[in-house]
Every structure is written in C-alpha cells, then in structure tokens.
Amino acid sequence: MGADSAADSRHYDALCDYFIQKQRLGLREGSSAAVYMVPPNPNCPTPILCTHLSSPSLETQEATRITRQHTEMLPTAAAAAAAAAAAAAAAAEAAVAAAAAAAAAAEAAAVAAAAAAAAAAAAEAAAVAAAAAEAAAAAAAEAAAAAAAAAAAAEAAAEAAVEAAAEAEAEGAAGTAAKQQLLFSVGALTGPTGRRLPHVGCLYRQQQLQQLLLQLLLLQLLQLLQLRLQLLLQLWLREKILLAVPFWGYECMAWRRGVRTPRNPGRYKGSSSSRREQAGPERHTEAADTRSSSTRSRLHSWQQQQQQQQRVVAAAAANLAEAAGGKAERARQGRRRSSSSNCSNRSSGCSRGGSSRGSGKEQRKGRSRQTPSSSRKKRSRAAAAAAAAAAAAAGFGHRALGI
C-alpha cells in the first residue's frame, strides 16, 4: 500500500508539471482534448486540468470554454500568478521545512527529555541502590549488634548457670550438714554395734558445764591460796618485827605458847623503886596487849572468811556431786530404756517390762557389774579432786596458823 501511494504521488507530480506547461502555452480552440479536474495533489499548488482524446460533448465544451476563460490571461498576470504561486509554494515548502525542523527539534527535545528522564530514572535508581546499600549496611550492623548481644546473653547465661551450679552445690552441702546436725541433735545416729550414740548437744553441754565448774573451783582455790599467802606474810612480818624488840618477841612467843603475862605487875608487893622500875615495862605490856587484841580480831575475821569460803567450796562440791549423780541416774535410765527397746530384737525374746530376762534383783546385779562410762569417771574424779583440794586448803590454813 505504501508503494501504491508513492507511485500515485509521482504520477500526480508529472501531471502537475505537464498541465502547468499546458497552461503557460494555452489551449487552442477547437482541440479535441477533454478538460476535467483531477483530484488535488498536495504537492501541486494549482488545480490540475487533465485532457484526454475523446469526442467533445456539451459538458466538455462548457468545461473547455471555462478553462479557456481562465487560461487566456495575460502572459504577465499568468507569470505573476505563477511567481506568486511559486513563492507561496516556496514559502509553504519553507514552512513545511520549518515545521519539519520544528518537528525534528521537538523530536530531538523529546529525545533529550527522554534522555533526561532516563538520566533522572538512572539517578533515582542509583539513589534507590544507594539507599538499599545503606539499608543493607544498617541491617548488617544491626545483625552484628544482635549477634554481639546474643553472644553476651549466652555468656551471661553461662555465668548464671555456673553461679546456679555453685549455689546448688553450696545449698546441697549446707543441707547435708544441716541434716547431719539434725541427726546428731535427735540422736538418730547409731554406732557399729547398732546402739544409739549419745546426744552430741548433751555431751557438749556437759563438757561446758564441767569446764565451768573446774574453772570456778580453780578460781576459789587461787583466792584461798592468795589469802593464805597474805596471812602468812603478815604473820612473818609481825614475827620479824616482834623479834626485833626483845619484849615484844617474848610477848608474842608467850602468846603463841598460851602463857599470859600479868597486865599490872605493880600490884605485887615490892618497894617503890621496884614499882618505878616496873612502870616502863607496864606501858610496854599494855601496848603489846593492844596489838595482840587487834591481831586476834583480824585472825577471828580471817577465820570467819575461811569458814565461809570452805562452806562455799563444800556446797559447790556437793552440787557437783549431786549433778554427777543425777546425770549418772539419767544415763542409767537411758540405758535401761535402750535395753528395753532393743530387747525385742534379740533371740531370747523379752517384753518391754523385762519380765522374761529375770527378776529385778538380777537386773540390778547385772547393772552393778557394768563399768561406768568415761563421762561418769571424769565427773567422779573431778568431784573427788575438788573435795580433796578444799580439804587440803583448809588443813594448810590451819597448819599455817598453828591451830
């Protein structure tokens, strides 16, 4: 179809040139050419007249007449019209060329705009790519931070697990120790023979009580010895002082032997000179009597103190012996209860009352033959030592005073 339109255009161009030349030359009257209008051609600025050889008709003659009127113009007017038409055609061609150039420029502008749009799109794509890269980097950083946080959390969890294990171990050890302490406190532990061991708490309290009693006795003995030493020192000093003066020494020795000298030797018969001679010794005798009375009062007070201390020591020894006896009785009762509770496990088979094992006298004989425990031995020895120390301290004081 495109090829047909191009051929038609060339045919119209040839016809246009031909009829333009025919218009310039003019048509002769009486020619046999039939004139009619050809469809306009855009490339031909003037109407196209076509002729063909045929018999003339009225219509053809009329058309020929009209055509002759139009074509029989002055040559100058025709030339001017042709020039104007050519100028118009040139102007039209220039306008067409300008329009084509404008179209080309518009197309170029469109192409440039398209290129600019493409560049903008590329820039946007680059910006989007940069944003995507930045987002990817941020996501990578967040992922790294999350990984670090996860590692820290894992480390913290490991530390917490270690601490929990340590706490659990400590709690287990504490629980074991508490359980053992509880077993000791209730006396649930048994020895290799199957008998119950004594209460650890009771033994500890008994040991503490014994230590306190021994410390009290030792303190009292030390106080007693200190008083004895002080009295001996006073007596020794007094004896030394009295021995320094012959009369005082005689008076002291006489007093210790139980011999009393006369208080007033002047009452006896004698001369006045003898009485005057006895005046001096009488004064000395009165002074000695005063000193001896003060010594007696001090000795009496000391004896009272010693008697009180002896009573305190005796009471403490009695209390200790009573406590030892009570503890021994409780120990015997505990052994009796343990023997009665373990009685059912023996092969002989006895009741809780103990009737099958014999009479009460035989059981008492059996218990009397049993050896005392170490704690009873220690208590009895401590009581005996305390009593002996008290007796020895009392005897030492009496021997020192010569009583």
C-alpha positions in Angstrom: 0.0 0.0 0.0 2.9 2.3 0.7 4.3 1.6 -2.7 1.0 2.4 -4.4 0.7 5.8 -2.7 4.3 6.7 -3.7 3.5 5.8 -7.4 0.4 7.9 -7.3 2.3 10.8 -5.9 4.9 10.6 -8.7 2.1 10.3 -11.3 0.4 13.4 -9.9 3.7 15.3 -9.9 4.2 14.5 -13.6 0.6 15.6 -14.4 1.0 18.8 -12.5 4.1 19.7 -14.4 2.5 18.8 -17.6 -0.6 20.9 -17.1 1.4 23.8 -15.8 3.2 23.8 -19.0 0.0 23.5 -20.9 -1.4 26.4 -19.0 1.5 28.5 -19.9 1.3 27.5 -23.6 -2.5 27.9 -23.7 -5.0 25.6 -25.2 -6.1 26.1 -28.8 -9.7 26.5 -29.5 -11.3 23.6 -31.3 -9.0 21.0 -29.9 -10.3 17.6 -29.2 -9.0 17.5 -25.7 -11.5 17.0 -22.9 -10.7 19.0 -19.8 -11.7 17.9 -16.3 -10.4 18.4 -12.8 -8.0 16.0 -11.3 -8.2 15.3 -7.6 -5.9 17.7 -5.9 -2.3 16.7 -5.1 -0.7 18.3 -2.0 2.5 18.8 -3.9 0.7 20.9 -6.7 -0.3 24.4 -5.6 -2.7 25.0 -8.6 -5.7 23.0 -9.7 -4.8 20.3 -12.2 -6.5 20.1 -15.6 -6.4 16.8 -17.3 -7.1 16.3 -21.1 -8.0 13.2 -23.0 -8.8 12.5 -26.6 -12.5 11.9 -26.9 -15.4 13.3 -28.8 -16.4 16.6 -27.4 -19.8 16.9 -25.6 -21.7 19.8 -24.3 -20.3 19.4 -20.9 -16.9 19.1 -22.3 -17.3 22.1 -24.4 -18.6 24.1 -21.4 -15.6 22.9 -19.4 -13.3 23.9 -22.3 -14.9 27.3 -22.5 -14.5 27.9 -18.8 -11.0 26.6 -18.9 -10.2 28.9 -21.8 -11.5 31.8 -20.0 -9.3 31.0 -17.1 -6.3 30.2 -19.1 -6.4 33.0 -21.6 -5.0 35.5 -19.3 -2.3 37.9 -19.9 1.0 36.4 -20.0 2.3 38.8 -17.3 -0.6 38.1 -15.0 -0.1 34.5 -15.5 3.6 34.8 -14.9 3.0 36.9 -11.8 0.5 34.4 -10.6 2.9 31.7 -11.3 5.7 33.5 -9.5 3.3 34.2 -6.6 2.3 30.6 -6.6 5.9 29.6 -6.7 6.7 32.0 -3.9 3.8 30.6 -2.0 5.0 27.2 -2.8 8.5 28.1 -1.7 7.1 29.7 1.5 4.9 26.6 2.0 7.9 24.5 1.5 9.9 26.6 3.8 7.1 26.5 6.3 6.9 22.8 5.8 10.7 22.6 6.2 10.4 24.8 9.3 7.6 22.6 10.6 9.7 19.6 9.8 12.7 21.2 11.5 10.5 22.1 14.4 9.2 18.6 14.5 12.7 17.3 14.3 13.7 19.8 17.1 10.6 18.7 19.0 11.6 15.1 18.4 15.2 15.9 19.5 13.8 17.7 22.5 11.6 14.8 23.2 14.6 12.5 22.8 16.6 14.8 25.1 13.7 14.9 27.5 13.5 11.1 27.3 17.3 11.0 27.8 16.9 13.4 30.8 14.1 11.3 32.1 16.3 8.2 31.6 19.1 10.0 33.4 16.7 11.0 36.2 15.5 7.5 36.3 19.1 6.3 36.4 19.8 8.8 39.2 16.7 7.6 41.1 17.8 4.1 40.5 21.3 5.0 41.8 19.7 6.7 44.8 17.5 3.7 45.4 20.5 1.5 45.1 22.5 3.7 47.5 19.5 3.7 49.9 19.3 -0.1 49.5 23.0 -0.4 50.1 22.8 1.8 53.2 19.8 -0.1 54.5 21.7 -3.4 53.8 24.7 -1.9 55.8 22.4 -0.8 58.6 20.8 -4.3 58.6 24.2 -5.9 58.7 25.2 -3.6 61.6 22.0 -4.5 63.4 22.6 -8.1 62.7 26.2 -7.8 64.1 24.9 -5.9 67.2 22.2 -8.6 67.6 24.9 -11.3 67.3 27.1 -9.5 69.9 24.1 -9.2 72.2 23.3 -12.8 71.7 26.9 -13.7 72.5 26.8 -11.5 75.6 23.5 -13.1 76.6 25.0 -16.6 76.1 28.0 -15.6 78.2 25.7 -14.2 80.9 23.6 -17.3 80.7 26.7 -19.5 81.1 27.9 -17.4 84.1 24.4 -17.6 85.6 24.5 -21.4 85.1 27.9 -21.6 86.8 26.6 -19.5 89.7 23.5 -21.5 89.9 25.5 -24.7 90.0 27.8 -23.3 92.7 24.8 -22.1 94.7 23.1 -25.5 94.3 26.3 -27.3 95.4 26.6 -24.9 98.4 22.9 -25.5 99.2 23.4 -29.2 98.9 26.5 -29.1 101.2 24.5 -26.9 103.7 21.6 -29.3 103.5 23.8 -32.3 104.1 25.4 -30.5 107.1 22.0 -29.5 108.5 20.8 -33.0 108.1 23.8 -34.4 109.9 23.4 -31.8 112.6 19.7 -32.7 112.9 20.5 -36.4 113.1 23.1 -35.7 115.8 20.7 -33.4 117.7 17.9 -36.0 117.7 20.3 -38.9 118.4 19.4 -40.8 115.3 23.0 -41.9 114.5 24.0 -45.3 115.7 27.3 -46.9 116.4 28.8 -50.0 114.8 27.0 -52.2 117.3 23.6 -50.8 116.5 23.2 -48.9 119.8 22.3 -45.3 119.7 25.1 -42.8 120.3 24.7 -40.2 123.0 23.4 -36.8 122.0 26.1 -34.6 120.7 24.5 -31.5 122.1 24.1 -33.0 125.5 27.8 -34.1 125.6 28.8 -30.6 124.5 26.7 -29.0 127.3 28.1 -31.5 129.8 31.7 -30.7 128.8 31.0 -27.0 129.0 29.4 -27.4 132.5 32.4 -29.4 133.7 34.8 -26.8 132.4 32.9 -24.0 134.1 32.8 -25.9 137.4 36.5 -26.7 137.2 37.3 -23.1 136.4 35.2 -22.0 139.4 36.9 -24.4 141.7 40.3 -23.3 140.5 39.4 -19.7 141.0 38.3 -20.3 144.5 41.4 -22.3 145.3 43.5 -19.5 143.9 41.7 -17.0 146.1 42.1 -19.2 149.1 45.8 -19.6 148.4 46.2 -15.9 148.0 44.5 -15.2 151.3 46.8 -17.9 152.9 49.8 -16.3 151.5 48.8 -12.8 152.6 48.2 -14.1 156.2 51.5 -15.9 156.2 53.2 -12.8 155.0 51.5 -10.7 157.7 52.5 -13.2 160.4 56.0 -13.4 159.2 56.4 -9.7 159.1 54.8 -9.4 162.6 57.1 -12.1 163.9 60.1 -10.3 162.4 59.1 -7.0 163.9 58.4 -8.5 167.3 61.6 -10.4 167.3 63.4 -7.2 166.7 62.3 -5.9 170.1 63.0 -8.4 172.9 60.0 -7.8 175.0 57.6 -7.8 172.1 59.2 -11.0 170.9 58.7 -12.5 174.3 55.1 -11.4 174.5 54.4 -12.9 171.0 56.1 -16.1 171.8 54.3 -16.3 175.2 51.0 -15.6 173.5 51.6 -18.3 170.9 52.5 -20.8 173.8 49.4 -19.8 175.6 51.2 -18.2 178.5 49.7 -14.9 179.6 51.9 -12.3 181.4 50.4 -10.2 184.2 48.9 -7.0 182.9 49.8 -4.9 186.0 53.0 -6.2 187.6 52.9 -3.2 190.0 50.2 -4.7 192.0 52.5 -7.2 193.6 54.4 -6.3 196.8 57.6 -4.6 196.4 59.4 -1.4 197.0 58.5 1.9 195.4 61.7 1.6 193.4 60.6 -1.7 192.1 57.3 -0.3 191.1 59.1 2.6 189.4 61.2 0.1 187.6 58.1 -1.8 186.5 56.5 1.4 185.2 58.3 1.3 181.9 57.6 -2.4 181.2 54.0 -2.0 182.1 53.4 0.5 179.4 55.1 -1.8 177.0 52.9 -4.6 178.1 49.7 -2.6 177.6 50.8 -1.7 174.1 51.6 -5.4 173.4 48.2 -6.4 174.7 46.5 -3.8 172.4 48.4 -5.1 169.4 47.7 -8.7 170.3 43.9 -7.9 170.7 43.9 -6.3 167.2 45.7 -9.4 165.9 43.2 -11.6 167.5 40.3 -9.7 165.9 41.9 -9.9 162.5 42.6 -13.6 163.0 39.0 -14.1 164.0 37.7 -12.2 161.0 40.0 -14.2 158.7 38.8 -17.5 160.3 35.3 -16.5 159.6 36.1 -15.7 156.0 37.9 -19.0 155.6 35.0 -20.9 157.1 32.6 -19.1 154.7 34.8 -20.0 151.8 35.0 -23.6 152.9 31.3 -23.7 153.2 31.0 -22.3 149.6 33.5 -24.8 148.3 31.7 -27.7 150.1 28.4 -26.5 148.7 29.9 -26.4 145.2 31.4 -29.8 145.6 28.0 -31.1 146.9 26.2 -29.6 143.9 28.8 -31.1 141.5 28.4 -34.5 143.1 24.6 -34.2 143.0 24.7 -33.2 139.4 27.1 -36.1 138.6 24.7 -38.4 140.4 21.7 -37.1 138.6 23.5 -37.4 135.2 24.5 -40.9 136.2 20.9 -41.8 137.1 19.7 -40.3 133.8 22.3 -42.3 131.9 21.2 -45.5 133.7 17.6 -44.7 132.8 18.6 -44.1 129.2 20.5 -47.4 129.1 17.5 -49.1 130.6 15.2 -47.7 128.1 17.5 -48.5 125.2 17.9 -52.1 126.5 14.2 -52.4 126.8 13.6 -51.1 123.3 16.3 -53.3 121.8 15.1 -56.3 123.8 12.6 -57.3 121.2 15.3 -57.7 118.6 17.3 -60.3 120.5 17.0 -64.0 120.0 15.9 -64.7 123.6 12.8 -62.6 123.1 11.7 -60.4 126.1 8.9 -58.0 126.7 9.3 -54.3 127.3 8.7 -54.8 131.0 11.7 -57.1 131.2 9.9 -60.0 132.9 11.4 -62.7 130.6 15.0 -61.7 131.4 14.8 -62.5 135.1 13.9 -60.7 138.3 14.7 -57.1 139.1 17.4 -58.1 141.5 19.3 -60.0 138.8 19.0 -57.0 136.5 20.3 -54.7 139.2 23.2 -57.1 139.8 23.9 -57.0 136.1 23.8 -53.2 136.0 26.1 -53.0 139.1 28.6 -55.2 137.3 28.7 -52.8 134.4 31.7 -50.4 134.2 30.9 -46.7 134.3 31.2 -44.6 131.2 34.1 -42.2 130.6 31.9 -39.2 131.4 30.9 -40.6 134.8 34.5 -41.4 135.6 35.6 -37.9 134.7 32.8 -36.4 136.8 33.6 -38.5 139.8 37.3 -37.7 139.5 36.6 -34.0 139.2 34.3 -34.1 142.3 36.9 -36.1 144.3 39.7 -33.7 143.2 37.6 -30.7 144.2 36.8 -32.1 147.7 40.5 -33.1 148.2 41.6 -29.6 147.2 39.1 -28.0 149.6 40.2 -30.2 152.4 43.9 -29.7 151.7 43.4 -25.9 151.5 41.5 -25.9 154.9 44.2 -28.1 156.5 47.0 -26.0 155.1 45.4 -22.8 156.6 45.1 -24.4 160.0 48.6 -25.8 160.0 50.0 -22.4 158.9 48.2 -20.7 161.8 49.1 -23.4 164.2 45.5 -24.1 165.1 
